């Protein structure tokens, strides 16, 4: 029982999928970690794509305005919210999977 609680805490506060790995469910744990990492890479790509015009302007002029950064990020806000929602769904799935698997021996 203590091992399952530790797995739940690992999943909830450290990294989704880590609890599955801790319990020996390697395939599920690795799959969750890989999906989460893919989503984080997509989020990084979205932020860099949104900020690329601002970065280019900074390199050309040397001045960077906060409003330019916010406007550039506003252009990708919808996609960013979708990626964030997907990350939250993976996190919730990992927790539900652990709790659902809780009753299994």
BELLINMO-V586183 format. One record per pair of residues at least 12 apart in sequence whose C-alpha atoms are under 7 Angstrom apart, sorted by the first residue. I is the first residue (numbers start at 1). GAP is how many residues later the second one is. D is the distance in whole Angstrom. If there is no record, write none. Layout:
i=I gap=GAP d=D
i=I gap=GAP d=D
This chain:
i=7 gap=12 d=4
i=7 gap=13 d=7
i=7 gap=15 d=6
i=7 gap=16 d=7
i=8 gap=87 d=7
i=8 gap=90 d=7
i=11 gap=83 d=7
i=11 gap=84 d=6
i=12 gap=83 d=7
i=16 gap=16 d=7
i=16 gap=17 d=6
i=16 gap=75 d=5
i=16 gap=78 d=6
i=17 gap=12 d=4
i=17 gap=13 d=7
i=17 gap=15 d=5
i=17 gap=16 d=5
i=17 gap=77 d=6
i=20 gap=78 d=7
i=36 gap=51 d=6
i=36 gap=54 d=7
i=39 gap=44 d=7
i=39 gap=48 d=6
i=43 gap=37 d=7
i=43 gap=40 d=6
i=46 gap=30 d=7
i=46 gap=34 d=7
i=47 gap=26 d=7
i=50 gap=22 d=5
i=50 gap=23 d=5
i=50 gap=25 d=7
i=50 gap=26 d=6
i=51 gap=18 d=7
i=51 gap=21 d=6
i=51 gap=22 d=7
i=54 gap=14 d=7
i=54 gap=15 d=6
i=54 gap=18 d=7
